[in-house]
């Protein structure tokens, strides 16, 4: 049992070690939620318990088998001698029965009643003793047969328990293979997500996240327009290669004018066409990336084409608005109040928890087009 126990424990430990190593970054991340480490531990523990229980039963059965084998050997050793004793007892009983006249004379020769009872008792005892001796052989043979049947049943059960133990080992091996395969699959999936995140960040921030951090830190308070900041002499903020530089205009009018045109170009041909000014002005007033709300409208409703409530192009709660201008300004204000300056993994998780990563990538890609 020790050898088999070491094997199944080793498989279990190997499977868990593989998952832990992968989760720490030595090859791949941890298992997906549907196959968590805790679930794997439970399944391996169940397989190990099944194995242990089966092997315990095997040990108990083997002990009983040994006892019955010894018992059978003892009975078989006694049978030859008992055959002779039983045969002799049968002969005595036969002779006893054939000598009826002598027995009657023996009984009648008793001097008194007590002697008579003594003679009868003696004859009965002789008969009983010989009968018992003759029956001992039959009893031994019956005991031998019963023990042999029990032995065969125990051997069959022991074999069954060994098969259960073998299946437990196979199950542990299967769990190990599943863990490694699942971890590899998740590694590829996470690598693809990381690449998509990098591409989205590169498209939005030009690889310079410091611009994002600065914009968030310096953005105006909620419901207040940002203070105009003069452009550097060598850099025009409205045409900079870094999109974030362009959201800090030299003055309000130039900011709104540029982003009105860019957003109108993006929304051309959609129900939101011509509302670039509303998006740009609201973004300036609330200190929000002007690309964010238009891009969300594409992710949620194909730029207002498929709204689940009137003038709600953003999948925004259970609310509707009387017109697009009111809806746009309310949505941009909501982004400023609840989600920050621009898109991020955290804001995506808050905005669209069921599918945050894909929502983030899709929306970021649209922002890069504006």
N, C-alpha and C positions, 0 to 999 in steps of 0.2 A: 504493500500500500504506500509505503514511503516514496518509492520511486515514482509511482503514478501521481501522488499528491504533489511532489516537487514539479512534475511536468505541468500539471494544470495550473499550479500557482505561478510557475515561470511564464507560462503563456499569458496569464492574466496580467502579471507584472509587466511583461513586455508590451502588451497592448496599451496599458495605461502610461507606461514610460514614453511610448511613441507619441501618444496624444499630448502629454505634458511637454515633451520636448518641442513638438510642433507649435504648441500654444505659446511657448517662450520665444519662438522665432527661429528655432533650429530647423528650418525647412518649410514650415507652413503654420498658419494659425490653427486655433482649436476647432473642434467639430462644430457643425451647424447646430442651431437650437434643437432641431428635431432629433439629433443624436448627440446629446450633451455628454460631458465627461461623467456627470453624476449617473445618467442613465446607463452609460457603458459600465461603470463600476457596479451598478445594481445587477446588470445582466451577467457580468463576469462572476460576481459573488453568488448569484443563483446557480450558475453552472458549477462553480466550485463546491457549493453545498450539496448539489445533486450528486456530484462525484463522491464527496465525503460520505454522504448517507449510504450510497450504494456500496462503497467499499467497506463500510462498517458492517452492513448486512452480510457481505461476503465473508468477512472475518468470523462473524457469529455462526454463519452456516457451515463454514469450514471446521469450526470447533465441534459443532453438532455432528457433522459428517465423521469426524475422527472418533467421537464417542460411539456412534452407531457402528462404525467399522470394527471397533474394538469389541463391542457387544456381540456383533455377528460372529466374530472369530471365537469368542468365548462360548457362544451357544453351539457353534459347529464342533468345537472341541468336546463339549459335553454329550453331544448326541450319540456317538458310538457306544459309550458306556451306558447311557440311559436306555439304548435299544436292548442291551443285554438284560438290564434290570427289569425293564418292562416285559420282555419276553419271559423271564423267569417268573414274574408276578402273574402273568397270564396263565402260565403252566400250573402254578399253585392254585389259582382260582378254578382252573378246569378240574384239577384233581379233587379239589374241595367239593366241587359240585357233583363229581362222579361218585363220591363216597357218602351218599345221602344216608344209607342205612347205618353206617358207622357213626355219623353225626347224630342221628336220632338216638342210637344206643347211648352215646356219650351224654346226651341231654337227659335221657330217662334214668341214667345211672346216678344222677345227682341225689344225695342223701336227704336234702331238705330244700326248701324254697330258695334260700339264699345261695346255696350251691348251684341251683338251677339257673338263677339270674346270672351268677358269675360265669357259668359255662356259655350261656347265650351271649353275654357281653363279649366274652373272649372270642367266640366264633365271629361275631360282628366286627370286632376290631381287626381280626385277621383278614376278613373279607375287605374291609375298608382300606386297610394298609396296602393290600395287593392291588386293589382297584386304583388307588391313588398313584401307586408306583407305575402301573400300566399307563395311566393318563398323563404322567409327567412327560413322556416322549411326545405325545400329541401337543401338549402345551408348549414344549420347547420348539417344535416345528412351526406352530402358529406364531410364536414370538419372533422366530427367525424370519418368517415371511413378512410379518408386519414391519419389522425393523428394516428389512431390505427395501420394502416399498417406501418407507419414510426416507431412507437414504437416497433413493432415486429422485424423490421429490425435492430433497434438499440440494442435490446436485443440479437439478434443472433450475431451481430458484437462484442458486449461486451463479450459474451461467447467465441467467437473465440479468442479475445485478451487475455482472461484469460488463455486459453489453450496454447497460445504462451508464456505467462509469466511462466506457469508451466513447459513448455519444456525448457525454459532458466534456470530455477532452476535445472532441471535434468541434463542439459548440464554442468553446473558449478560443480555439484556433480561428474559427470563422469570425468571431468578434474582433480578434486582433486584425485580421485582414480587412474587415469592414472599417475599422477605425483608421487604418492607414490609408485606405482608398478614399474615405470621406475627407480626411485631412488633406489629402492631395488635391481633391476636387475643390475644397474651400481655399486652398492655397492659390490655385489658378483663378478662382473667382475673385479673391481679394486682390490679387495682382492686377486683374483687369480693372477692378474698381479704383485701385490706386492710380493706375495709368489714366483712367477717365478723369479722376479728380485733378491730377496734375495738368491734364490737357485743358480742363475747364478753368483752372486757376491761371494758367498761362494765357488763355484767351482773354480772360477778364482783366487780370492784373499785370499782364506782361512779364510775369515771373517775379515782380517786385511787390511782395505783400506788405512792405513797409508803407507804401502809399495808402493801402487800405487801412492799416492801423492808424496812420496819421489822420486820414479822413474821418474815421470814426471818432477819434479823440477830439478833433477840432470842429466837428459838425455842430450846427446850432442847436440850442435847446428845443424841446418839442414845441410845435405850434409857433415857432419864431423863425423868421427868415435868417439865413446865415449872413454874417457880415462879409461884405465884399473884400477880397484880398487882391492886392496888386500883383500882376504877373511879373516873373523875373524878366529882366531885359532880354535875355537870350532864349526865352521860351514862351511860346504863345499857348496858354492853357487850353484854349479851345481847339487846338490842332495837335496837341502833344500826342506822341505815340502811346503814352500810358493813359488809358481812358479815365483813370481816377484823377489825373491832373486836370482834366477838362471839367470836372464837377465843382471846381473852385474858381468861379469866373472873376474877371476883373470888375464886372458890374452885373447887376440883375438882368438888364435888358439883353446883353450879349449872350449870357448863359441861356436865357429862355429862347432867344432867337435860334441859336445853334441847335439846341436839343429839340425844339419844335420841328425843325426841318428833318433832323435825323430820325425822330420817332415817326413823323408822317411818312417818310420813305419806307420805314419798316412795316407800318400798318396799312400801306396802300393795298386797295382791293378787299379790305376786310370791313366788317361793320364799325370798327373803331377808326376807320380812315378819317383824317381831318381833325382828330382830337389830340394831335401832338402838343398843341399849346397848353391844353389842360394838364397833360402829363408833366410837361416841362415846368410850368408855373408851380404846380403842387410840389414837385420835387425840390424846387428852389425854396419854397415857403417852409417845407418840413425837414429839409436837410437829408434827403434820401437820394440814392443813386437813381438818376432819371430813367435808366434802362430797366430797372427792376420790375416795376408794375406792368409795363408793356410786355415784357418777356413772360411774366406769370400768366398774363391773359392768353398767350399762345399755348402754354403748357396745359392750362385748365379748360380752355374753350375754343381753341383755334382762333384767337383774336376776336372773341365775341360772337363767333358763328354758332356755337352750341352752348348756350347759357341754360343752366338748370332753373334759374329764376330771372325775372326781368332785369336787364342791365347789370347782371352779375357775371362778369367775364372771368372771375378769379377763383371760383369755387369757395367763396368767402362766406362761411357760416350758413345761415338760413335767412339771408337778407336780400332785399331787392331795392332798386332806386327808380325814381321817376324818369331819369335821363342819364346819358353817358357822362356829361360834365360833372354832375353831382356824384355819380358812382366813382369816377376816376379820383376825384379829390378825397373822397371818403376812404378809398382803398390805400392811397399813398399815405394819408394821415395814419391809418391803421398800421401800416408797415413801420412808420417812424415810431409809433408809440409802443409797438409790441415786438418788433423783430430787428431793429437796429438800422444801420446805415445802408448795408447792401447784403447780398446773398452770402450765406456761409453754410457749412454742414449743420451747425446748431440751429440756424433759422429754418433750414429745410426740414430738420427733424421736428421742429415745432409746427411748421406750416402743414406738412404732409407726413405724419408719423408712419402710416402704413407702407409708404414706398419712398422714404426720404432720400435715399441715395440716387435713385433714378430720377426723381423729381429735381434734385440739385443739379445733376449733370445736364438734363434737358433744358432747364431754365437758364443755367449758366451759358450753355451753348447759344441760346437765343439772345442773351444779353450781349454776347460777343459780336452778334450780327448788327447791332444798332449803332 
